[in-house]
Amino acid sequence: MKYQVKDIKLAGQGENQIAWARAHMPALLAVEKRFAKEKPFNGLRIGMALHVTKETGVLVETLKTGGAEVSIASCNPLSTQDDVAAYLAKKGFAVFAYKGENKTDYYKFIKNVIAQKPHLTIDDGCDLVSEIHLNHKELLKDIIGGCEETTTGVNRLKAMEADNALKYPMVAVNDNLTKHLFDNFYGTGQSTWDGILRATNILLAGKTVVVAGYGDCSRGIALRASGLGAHVIVTEIAPVRALQAWMDGYRVMKMEDAATLGDVFITATGGKHIINTHHMKKMKSGAILANSGHFNVEIDVEGLEKMATAKKQLRPFAEEFTLGTGASAKNIYLLAQGRLVNLSAAEGHPSEVMALSFCGQSLACEWLCDMSLRAPHGGAKQSSLKPAVYTLPKEIDDEIARLELGALGISIDSSTAKQTKYANSWREGT
Ligand code: ADE
């Protein structure tokens, strides 16, 4: 089957959504314009496991404009925008995704992408790469490289590299400054609250919000919560980050202690069981739990299910769990089944910020091609890079920022020859 989507009749709506995203992603459109002339991916197949959103739709079209044959599965069972998937299917892309996938379909769809025999892979979370390495080793020889979008995926790749298990070069797109300083911070900061507020419509002013973690994503979440009038508590395991959170003006404590104080809890750590049943037992009745980390393991949902005496779906993305019985019973609310709340209950990061991330993906694919030797028929032969996790050269990161500044109509200064000489010298002091 060339595609599997929820309803192909949603294609018209999907086309409008992609038009909206395009209007807010000028830097990516500039890359697409160049790709239309240079066709860097002629003869190549690109397989993707990304959130199937309107922004990803624009990336898919950009890669196609560059000459690639593109196939895509979702990288999360709850994040697909069904209208966008339908539009891509109608345009002839091999797309396998619907919102609410079960685990069987999730992996079947990733295998469908693998069946297209990609020369390049684009992942968000490393499920496509790990599936190829575990169960489709025969494809490894024809893959020239891959790109990874997110912190969790890069961590998995580094674990593969340390295990000597990684068999083709990977670009950690997440490590671009133009990715994590913007997407993770501003994107997650805004879209997490978009998801929580769409799911609950609670007033944030005056609430106590507990943010687990103080990386780029959690810092954005804490900042926006504070901007909406919440009292923010941060929990961390890394001492430097904990200190940073404290000096940014937040209370810092153990989850154990924060559990009794919070009205809303958000995890964005990349870790497992950051909120466990022991913490849940200590929480106030009415506490809301949401996750913004890549996988649905940060909140012990299974433990909550087991411990609950009753559960009820109160709103589309808000489930009520009752703990205990009688006078001592209390309710805990879990959003989006503990999956990425921003992509499940809302639309993920806004297009403006995804333009930067997806310029990174597009230029990372081009860089991998530049680093590879082409077979005479135009297909990929092999990469000159050894299997490892790579960061893109600084010039490419700078190019992305310049494209975005250009799109925003912002001019910046450049260093004079004298200034450059001074900056690179050591003789001149006070
Ligand atoms: N990750 C977070 N937001 C996203 C979006 N809008 N599209 C694709 N991936 C995302």
Boltz pocket constraint, residues with backbone or C-beta under 6 A from the ligand:
constraints:
  - pocket:
      binder: B
      contacts: [[A, 50], [A, 51], [A, 52], [A, 53], [A, 54], [A, 55], [A, 56], [A, 343], [A, 347], [A, 348], [A, 349], [A, 350], [A, 351], [A, 354]]
      max_distance: 6.0
